[in-house]
Amino acid sequence: MENYRIALLIDAENISNKYADGILSSLTKYGRVIVKKAYVSVDEKGSVTPNAWINTCKNKGMHLVTQTRNASGKNCVDSKLIIDAMDILHLNNDVDCFCLVSSDSDFTTLASRLRETGKYLIGMGEKKTIVTLRKACDEFIELERVETDASLNKYRRAVAEGEDVPPVSKEFIASAVRKMVADNMANDKPTNLSEIGTRLKKMYPDFDSRNYGFSQLGKFLASLDGLSVANAEVELVAKKKKSSR
C-alpha cells in the first residue's frame, strides 16, 4: 500500500465518464487524491463537450476545467491540461504522484517529462493506447479493467447519501479483490492482507468481515471464489471453491 499524494488529470474529451468510479477506486491503493480535474471544451455558446462529465464531476468532487475551442477546434483541452500539469509540478510541493488519464498519444511527451522529474506516474487509458504512451509511465492501467458495474455505483451513492444499505455482496467483494491482486501481479507486486483491508474500507466504508460470518479478514478472503491466502498474502487461484464458515 503506497501513500502518494496524487494529482488526477483526466482528458475528458477522450475518456468516457463511465470510468470515473473505476478510476477513483483504482487509485485507493496508491494514496490520497488531492487534485482532481477533468478537462472539457466549450463552444462559443458555452456548450460543454462532452456534457456527461458535468454531473460526474459534481458527484465525485472533481474540478471541471473548461477550455474554449480555438479557431481550428483542436488541442485546446490538451494544451490546458499540459499547462496545469506543469503548474502543479512546479508550484504544488504536496503532489508526489500524477495520474494521467487519456488514450491520446499526444500526451507522451508530457508523461515523459513528469516522470523525468522523479514524480511517480500512473497512466490510464483504453486498450487502444499506443505502446509509447504506456512505456512513458511508471505503470499503466487499462480502463476496460477498472470496475464500472452499475450496481456497485448504486451502492456507493447510497452510502454517500447516508442511506441504510445491506452489506455489499460477496461476489462484488471477490471481484474487487481479484482485480486488486491482478493489477499488482501485472506490476510484479505482492498483495498483502493489510492493503486489501485498507482498500476495501475506502471502497466500501461499512465493510467488516464479521458481516459475512468471519472474525478475520484472511479467512473471509480465503472463502471467496478465485482467491487464496497464505502468510498474509492474497493470490489468485483458478479452481472454484465452495464458501465455508
C-alpha positions as CSV (number, residue, x, y, z in Angstrom):
1,M,0.0,0.0,0.0
2,E,1.5,3.3,-1.1
3,N,1.0,6.7,0.4
4,Y,1.3,9.1,-2.5
5,R,-0.4,12.4,-2.8
6,I,-1.9,12.3,-6.2
7,A,-2.9,14.8,-8.9
8,L,-5.5,13.2,-11.1
9,L,-5.8,14.8,-14.6
10,I,-8.5,13.4,-16.9
11,D,-8.7,14.2,-20.6
12,A,-12.5,14.1,-20.5
13,E,-12.8,14.7,-24.3
14,N,-11.0,11.4,-24.8
15,I,-12.3,9.4,-21.9
16,S,-15.9,8.3,-21.1
17,N,-17.4,9.3,-17.7
18,K,-18.4,5.7,-17.2
19,Y,-14.9,5.0,-16.0
20,A,-15.0,7.7,-13.2
21,D,-15.8,5.3,-10.3
22,G,-13.2,2.8,-11.5
23,I,-10.5,5.4,-11.8
24,L,-11.0,6.7,-8.3
25,S,-11.3,3.3,-6.7
26,S,-8.1,2.1,-8.6
27,L,-6.2,5.0,-7.0
28,T,-7.1,4.0,-3.5
29,K,-4.1,1.6,-3.4
30,Y,-1.7,4.4,-4.2
31,G,-2.7,7.0,-1.6
32,R,-4.9,10.1,-1.5
33,V,-6.0,12.1,-4.5
34,I,-5.6,15.8,-3.6
35,V,-6.1,17.3,-7.0
36,K,-9.0,16.0,-9.2
37,K,-9.5,17.7,-12.6
38,A,-11.4,16.7,-15.7
39,Y,-10.9,18.7,-18.9
40,V,-13.6,19.5,-21.4
41,S,-14.1,22.1,-24.2
42,V,-16.8,24.6,-24.7
43,D,-18.0,26.2,-27.8
44,E,-18.8,29.9,-28.4
45,K,-22.3,29.3,-27.0
46,G,-20.9,27.8,-23.8
47,S,-22.0,24.3,-24.5
48,V,-19.7,21.7,-22.9
49,T,-18.3,18.7,-24.8
50,P,-18.8,16.1,-23.5
51,N,-21.6,17.3,-21.2
52,A,-21.9,14.0,-19.3
53,W,-18.9,14.9,-17.3
54,I,-20.7,17.9,-15.7
55,N,-22.7,15.8,-13.2
56,T,-19.9,13.3,-12.8
57,C,-17.6,16.0,-11.6
58,K,-20.2,17.3,-9.2
59,N,-20.9,13.9,-7.7
60,K,-17.2,12.9,-7.5
61,G,-15.8,16.2,-6.1
62,M,-13.8,16.8,-9.3
63,H,-13.0,20.2,-10.7
64,L,-14.4,20.5,-14.2
65,V,-11.9,22.6,-16.2
66,T,-13.5,24.1,-19.3
67,Q,-11.5,25.5,-22.2
68,T,-12.9,27.4,-25.2
69,R,-12.2,25.8,-28.5
70,N,-9.7,27.7,-30.6
71,A,-10.2,28.5,-34.3
72,S,-9.1,25.1,-35.5
73,G,-11.1,23.3,-32.9
74,K,-8.2,21.1,-31.9
75,N,-5.9,20.6,-29.0
76,C,-7.3,23.4,-26.7
77,V,-8.0,20.9,-24.0
78,D,-4.7,19.1,-24.4
79,S,-2.8,22.4,-24.1
80,K,-4.8,23.4,-20.9
81,L,-4.1,20.1,-19.3
82,I,-0.4,20.2,-20.1
83,I,-0.1,23.8,-18.7
84,D,-1.9,22.8,-15.5
85,A,0.3,19.7,-15.1
86,M,3.4,21.9,-15.3
87,D,1.9,24.4,-12.8
88,I,1.2,21.6,-10.4
89,L,4.6,20.1,-10.9
90,H,6.5,23.3,-10.1
91,L,4.1,25.0,-7.6
92,N,2.4,22.3,-5.6
93,N,5.0,20.6,-3.5
94,D,2.4,18.4,-1.9
95,V,2.0,16.3,-5.0
96,D,4.4,13.4,-5.5
97,C,2.4,11.3,-7.9
98,F,0.5,12.1,-11.1
99,C,-2.3,10.1,-12.7
100,L,-2.8,11.0,-16.4
101,V,-6.0,9.6,-17.9
102,S,-6.1,9.6,-21.7
103,S,-5.6,7.3,-24.7
104,D,-4.2,10.2,-26.7
105,S,-0.6,9.7,-27.8
106,D,-0.1,13.5,-27.8
107,F,0.4,13.2,-24.1
108,T,3.5,11.0,-24.4
109,T,5.9,14.0,-24.1
110,L,4.1,15.2,-21.0
111,A,4.2,11.8,-19.5
112,S,8.0,11.5,-20.1
113,R,8.5,15.0,-18.6
114,L,6.6,14.3,-15.4
115,R,8.5,11.0,-14.9
116,E,11.8,12.6,-15.5
117,T,11.3,14.9,-12.5
118,G,11.1,11.9,-10.2
119,K,7.3,12.0,-9.7
120,Y,5.6,8.7,-9.8
121,L,3.4,8.5,-12.9
122,I,0.3,6.3,-13.3
123,G,-1.2,6.2,-16.8
124,M,-4.7,5.1,-17.5
125,G,-6.3,4.7,-20.9
126,E,-8.2,2.3,-23.1
127,K,-6.8,-0.8,-24.8
128,K,-6.1,1.2,-27.9
129,T,-3.5,3.3,-26.2
130,I,-0.2,3.1,-28.1
131,V,2.8,1.5,-26.5
132,T,4.9,4.7,-26.4
133,L,2.5,6.4,-24.0
134,R,2.2,3.2,-21.9
135,K,6.0,3.0,-21.6
136,A,6.4,6.6,-20.7
137,C,4.5,5.9,-17.4
138,D,5.8,4.0,-14.3
139,E,2.8,1.8,-14.7
140,F,-0.3,1.8,-17.0
141,I,-3.8,0.6,-16.2
142,E,-6.3,-0.3,-18.9
143,L,-9.6,1.4,-18.3
144,E,-11.6,-1.6,-19.5
145,R,-10.3,-3.4,-16.4
146,V,-11.5,-0.9,-13.9
147,E,-14.8,-1.5,-12.2
148,T,-17.8,0.2,-13.7
149,D,-20.7,-2.1,-12.6
150,A,-23.9,-0.2,-12.2
151,S,-25.0,-2.0,-9.0
152,L,-21.7,-1.1,-7.4
153,N,-22.1,2.5,-8.3
154,K,-25.7,2.5,-6.9
155,Y,-24.2,1.0,-3.6
156,R,-21.6,3.8,-3.4
157,R,-24.2,6.5,-4.0
158,A,-26.4,5.1,-1.3
159,V,-23.6,5.0,1.2
160,A,-22.6,8.6,0.3
161,E,-26.1,9.8,0.8
162,G,-26.4,8.1,4.3
163,E,-29.0,5.5,3.2
164,D,-29.3,2.2,5.0
165,V,-27.8,-0.4,2.7
166,P,-27.1,-4.1,3.2
167,P,-23.6,-5.3,3.2
168,V,-22.2,-5.4,-0.4
169,S,-22.4,-8.9,-1.9
170,K,-19.6,-11.4,-1.5
171,E,-19.5,-11.5,-5.4
172,F,-18.7,-7.8,-5.5
173,I,-16.0,-8.2,-2.9
174,A,-14.5,-11.1,-4.6
175,S,-14.5,-9.3,-8.0
176,A,-12.9,-6.2,-6.5
177,V,-10.2,-8.2,-4.6
178,R,-9.3,-10.3,-7.7
179,K,-8.9,-7.1,-9.7
180,M,-6.5,-5.7,-7.0
181,V,-4.4,-8.8,-7.0
182,A,-4.3,-9.0,-10.8
183,D,-3.3,-5.3,-11.1
184,N,-0.5,-5.9,-8.6
185,M,0.7,-9.1,-10.4
186,A,0.8,-7.1,-13.6
187,N,3.3,-4.8,-11.9
188,D,5.2,-7.6,-10.2
189,K,3.9,-6.6,-6.7
190,P,2.6,-8.9,-4.0
191,T,-0.8,-8.3,-2.4
192,N,-1.0,-8.4,1.4
193,L,-4.0,-8.5,3.7
194,S,-3.2,-5.0,5.1
195,E,-3.5,-3.5,1.6
196,I,-6.7,-5.4,0.8
197,G,-8.3,-4.3,4.1
198,T,-7.4,-0.7,3.6
199,R,-8.6,-0.5,0.1
200,L,-11.9,-2.3,0.8
201,K,-12.6,0.2,3.6
202,K,-12.1,3.0,1.1
203,M,-14.3,1.4,-1.5
204,Y,-17.0,0.2,1.0
205,P,-16.9,2.4,4.1
206,D,-19.0,-0.1,6.1
207,F,-17.0,-3.1,5.2
208,D,-16.4,-5.6,8.0
209,S,-15.7,-9.3,7.5
210,R,-17.9,-10.1,10.5
211,N,-20.9,-9.0,8.4
212,Y,-20.2,-12.2,6.4
213,G,-19.7,-14.5,9.4
214,F,-15.9,-14.3,9.6
215,S,-13.9,-12.9,12.5
216,Q,-10.8,-12.5,10.4
217,L,-10.3,-10.8,7.0
218,G,-7.9,-13.6,5.8
219,K,-10.5,-16.3,6.5
220,F,-13.2,-14.4,4.7
221,L,-11.0,-13.8,1.6
222,A,-9.9,-17.4,1.5
223,S,-13.6,-18.4,1.3
224,L,-14.1,-16.3,-1.9
225,D,-14.0,-17.8,-5.3
226,G,-10.7,-17.5,-7.1
227,L,-8.6,-16.4,-4.1
228,S,-6.2,-18.0,-1.7
229,V,-4.4,-16.6,1.4
230,A,-1.1,-17.8,2.8
231,N,1.4,-16.0,5.0
232,A,-0.7,-12.8,5.0
233,E,-0.5,-12.6,1.1
234,V,-3.5,-12.9,-1.2
235,E,-3.2,-14.7,-4.5
236,L,-5.4,-15.8,-7.4
237,V,-6.3,-19.4,-7.9
238,A,-8.0,-21.0,-10.9
239,K,-10.1,-23.6,-9.1
240,K,-13.6,-22.7,-7.9
241,K,-14.0,-23.1,-4.2
242,K,-17.1,-23.5,-2.0
243,S,-17.7,-20.9,0.7
244,S,-17.2,-22.2,4.2
245,R,-17.6,-20.6,7.6
